[in-house]
Amino acid sequence: MSLPEPLFDYEACLIACARGEQQALRNLYEQESARLLGVARRIARDNALAEDIVHDVFIRIWTRAASFDPARGSARGWIFSVTRHLALNFMRDNAREVHVSEQSEWAQQALASMETSLQSVDSFDFRVRSGRIYRCLEQLEPVRRNCILHAYVDGYSHLEISQKLDAPLGTVKAWIKRSLAALRECMG
């Protein structure tokens, strides 16, 4: 009979990091680096870039561990949130935006495809779940709901969502901003 593996204490590790204990950061790295690399790889879609992001994540954890607030969520959740935000920020900061005039052929095609996507079938089957957030998400138009889910579930950048939906980048940004406001109001 084997003994169960002891649970890793993420919160204690962050507290120790905030005190400057390097061994705590080393323990955290050994415990989570592979999973954090998976998160970064999924967002960045590039191994070398994902490794750079994870390196920056551990620097951020080391320098900002004192900012972790257990009242706002779990320590492990905070670590994964740091990873996701750094990866998304890196992708957003390094994405090239293409600006086009309203009269351009591309803009006209994008508008036509946007109208088609508004009528498209919902690509997320979230109705099988229950809960307040799902009821609030259901109130959004399918294309706007998909933007939110692609951004916050799939980890896509605004540019990637724009390309996936074949819609103008500015429109996607506006949809996400308005949809988040609607969700906040619905959840409030």
HUNORJO-V542481 format. One record per helix or strand of 3 or more residues. SS is the DSSP state (@ for helix, = for strand). FROM is the first residue (numbers start at 1). LEN is the number of residues. If there is no record, write none. Layout:
BEGIN
ss=SS from=FROM len=LEN
ss=SS from=FROM len=LEN
END
This chain:
BEGIN
ss=@ from=10 len=9
ss=@ from=22 len=23
ss=@ from=47 len=21
ss=@ from=70 len=3
ss=@ from=75 len=20
ss=@ from=105 len=14
ss=@ from=132 len=7
ss=@ from=142 len=11
ss=@ from=158 len=8
ss=@ from=169 len=19
END
